[in-house]
């Protein structure tokens, strides 16, 4: 495997992992927000 393709693959993986982390932070934030916005019973 040429190093060029390898670096491309690594970049792609890095981008995917960043998007994944952002997505999880977003989910976490929305869940917290939902919990806070609900009236306490």
Long-range contacts (C-beta under 8 A, 24 or more apart in sequence): none
